[in-house]
């Protein structure tokens, strides 16, 4: 098991996807969730820091759909725990279909 959060935990793609799915609005279809999991697995396979790689993959996923807004990875720990946080402006989470 990794001892450094910058070393990818083998289960991070699934854990990050589950945490994202719990907070994304509107909810994703099973096919979209599967696509997201694949994108996260690919992003986390590269050499970039895991948190930044996962958030970049989530940004690209949302930009392509242009219809959902969800949380981003705030923290990853060596045990594989994922903490998500909502992107916000003025302390309010971003909303789909029209922003703030």
N, C-alpha and C positions, 0 to 999 in steps of 0.2 A: 504494500500500500504506500502511496506517495507520502512523503513527509513535508513536502513543500507545495503550497497551493498553486505555484506557477508550473508544477508538473501535472499534466492532465491526469485526472482520476479516470479509470477506464469506463466508469458509468456516468460521467458528467453529461454527455449528450442527452441521455434519457432523463436524468434528474433535472437538467436545465429545461428541457422540453416540458416536463410535467409541471414545473414551477411556473413556466410561462403560460401554459394552457390554463392554469388555475386563475390567472389574472387578466388574460386577454379578452377584449371586448370588440365586437361580438365574438362568441365562441367559434373555434375552428371546426371544420368538418374532419372526420377521421382521415380522409385523404390529405387534407392540408396539414394535419398534425404529423402524418407520416413524412410528408415532404420536409417539414420543419426539422424533424429528427435527423433526416439525412443531411440536411444543410449544416446542422450543428455538428454532426459527426465529422463531416468533411472539414469544417472550419477548425475544430479542435484537434484535428490530425496534423495541422501545420505547425510551424515553429513559433507562431505569435503567442503572447501571453493569453492563457485561457479565457480570462474575463473579457478582455478586449476582443478576442476572436469571436466569442459567443455573442457579444453585444453587436459587433459588426454584422454577424450573420442575421441577428434579429432585425437590425436596421434594414438590411437588404431585403429580407423577407417581407417586412411591412411596406417598404417602398414599392415593391413589385405588386403586392396586393392592393395597396392604396385604399384599404377598407377596414383595417384593424389597428388597434393600439394596445400595447401590452407593456408589462414591466421589463426591466433590464436587470442583468446580473449585477448585484451590488457587491457581493462577496462570495468567495469560494474558500473552503477550508480544506486542510489536508485529509480530513476524513471523508471528503466528498459531499459535504453539506453545501447547499445552495441557498443564498439569501437574495431575494429579488427586491427591487425598489422601483416605484413608478417614476417615470420621467414627469417633470411637472414644470409649470410656470406659475408663479404667484402661489405656490403651495397647493395647487390643484392638479390632479392627474390629467394627462392629455386625454382627449376624447376623440373617438372616430368621427368621421363625417363632419368636419367643420372645425377641428382644433378646439381652442379655448372658446 
